Amino acid sequence: MSAILLDDGQGGTSRALIGAIGDHAEDILALADSGATLPCVTDEHIWSLHGSRVADILPLDPIFVPRGEDAKNWTQLAAVISELANRNHVRGRPVIALGGGAIGDLAGLAAALYRRGTPIIHIPTTLLAQVDSAVGGKTAIDAEGEKNLVGTFHAPALVVADPAFLTTLEARQMRAGMAEIVKYGAIADANFFDWIGRHGRAVLAADPDACAEVAGRCIRMKAAAVEGDVEDKTGQRALLNFGHTFGHAIESIAGLGTVLHGEAVSVGMLLAARFSAAAGRCSMETPEQLDALLRHLELPSRLDHVGLGGKAPALLAPMLKDKKNESEDVTLILLERIGKAIRVNDMPRGQLRDFLAAA
């Protein structure tokens, strides 16, 4: 078991706990308002797998939403808020998010809006959510065909990452989570990048020790990046978006929900690395190192691997709408080398257009 302090964006801290959920029962119950029944945003599949295990600790009242990206829309947001209102949910009592990144995004946004903010406890059940999306306080739904267009920041009261939940996860979902793990090594820690090469397959096999180790490493790196920049205003946190500008465009062009977020990020990272080399920001060896690791982990690295072969030029339009852009130029996270990323705010769109045309 381990505990990691997280900046809550309001001058205080919350915690991420790693280990068996039963071992953290006291921590969860301490936030649960005297054992009151808590609303739990989840989907029927996750509930059938893990609901009883969590309900052994907490009295839960499930609010079911669709699986995956289909949960992240105005209709489902309104439905969750309506369910909270129908239950006359008390403002200071937490909402539970039990599921993957989409559940966390939706539940987090609903909690942020309901009665101007109610606490949320994340119990992530996917590798991607445990190592990345459940931590940091970003919440969102998709709208107007754009990924995460509508959202806010709402730091969790608590995150509990239990590696045992990952034993029921399908291989494709595990690989998608691995993409975010590779991201951390690529942007911040070359030694961790090498560790992933040695131990990544154990993580993919849901080895509990390897999964706990990688969750701890990633959460600590994210906590360091987010500290003092919870609302992503100073640029410190922006490095976590490596591969995401390309990746979100891939998701939009493919159709939201068609390509898993981690799959899109995997391809997006290699495009970003190759663009870094083309722009003279790093050597050609850097994208080759990244490509080798992605292939070792059986992650997609090319647009044709996600059904978008020959469609690279189409990525430009959604990339120009990216919320990180501050002018007519494009803001991108690029690599100087493995373990070192930089934010470039003034990348000419023509240079990006030429790169995509030749990709």
Secondary structure by P-SEA (a helix, b strand, c coil): cbbbbbcccccccccccccccccaaaaaaaacccccbbbbbbcaaaaaccaaaaaacccccccccccccccccaaaaaaaaaaaaaacccccbbbbbcccaaaaaaaaaaaaccccbbbbbbbccccccccccccccccccccccccccccbbbbbcbbbbbccccccccaaaaaaaaaaaaaaaacccaaaaaaaaacaaaaaacaaaaaaaaaaaaaaaaaaaaccccccccccccccccaaaaaaaaaaaaccccccaaaaaaaaaaaaaaaaaaaccccaaaaaaaaaaaaaacccccccccccccccccaaaaaaacccccccbbbbbbbccccbbbbbccccaaaaaaaaaac
